[in-house]
Amino acid sequence: MCIAVIGGMKRLEAHYRQEAQRQGIELKVFNIAGRDLERKLQRMNAVILFTGQVSHNARHKVLRAARRHQIPLYQCHSCGLCTLRDCLNRLVVPAPATN
């Protein structure tokens, strides 16, 4: 599973990646909503948007791309590690127990 994080703090990027890796998730972090963001998001299974760290214009671009490509989008105002962990836990569904 590959998930994109838009926004967030640059100094927490390594911690974001470690947390995702711990849960078996490949994480792409985009601190800045640059060119070709929509093209990059097409390949993602989900997007986590930290709204407190991006501009309104960047938020609208991400929303439009997620809707257009039917990508699950989680928006959170805070950008701490616990917030990311909560979002990842919502995305990862535990495997059913086998008898």
N, C-alpha and C positions, 0 to 999 in steps of 0.2 A: 504494500500500500504506500502510495506517495502523496504526501500532504504538503501544501504550500502555506507558509506563514507570511502574511503581509503586515509590515510594521514591526513593532517590537523594538527593543533596545539593542544596539550594536554590541554592548558589553555582555549581554546575556545570550548571544547567538550560540556560543559553544555549549552553554547549558541547555538551550532548547534542543540542540542536536543530540546531546547525550540522553536527555529524557525520552526523545522519540526513539532513539536506538534501543533504549532499555525495553521499549514496548514493541520493538520489531517494525518500526515505521521509518521509511525514508522521508526526510524532511528537507524541503527547499525553503530557505529564508530569503525574502525580498524586503530589505529595509526601506528601499525606495521604489515606488511604483514607476519604473522607467519605461522605455520603449518596448514594444512587443510583449507587454505584460499579458494581454489576452491570449496570445499565441502560446506563451509559456504555461498559462493556467489550463489550457485545453487538455494537457496530459495528466493533470492532477486528479486524484480520487476525491479530494475535499480541500477546502480553503478555510483557514483561520485568519480572520481580519481583526487586528488590534486597532480599533477605531480611534483611540486616544493618541496614536502615534503617526497617523497619516492625514493628509489633507482631504478636504471634502471632495475635491476633484478625483483624487486617487480612489477614494471609497466608491464613488459613482462608477468609475471604470471597472473596479473589481466586481461590484454588484451586477453590472451589465454583462460582464464576461461569465460570471457564475450562472446567471439566468439563461443566457444564450446557449451555454454548453451543458446545462442541467447538472451543475456541480454543487454538492452540498456546501453551504457556507455558514460558518459560525462567526458571529461578531461579538467581541468583548471589548469593553472600554479599557480595562487594565491590561498590562502586558507582562505581568510577572510569571515566574516559572509555575506557580500553583495554578494560575489561570490556564496556561498551556496544558498542564497535566489534566485539568478538568475537561478541557476540550478533547484531548486525545482519548480520555477514558470514555467519552460519549461516542467517539468514532469507532473504537475497537470493541467489537462484540465478542464476548468470551465464547469459546467453542463449547458446544453441548457435551454434557458428560455421557460417556458410553458405558454400558454395563457389560 
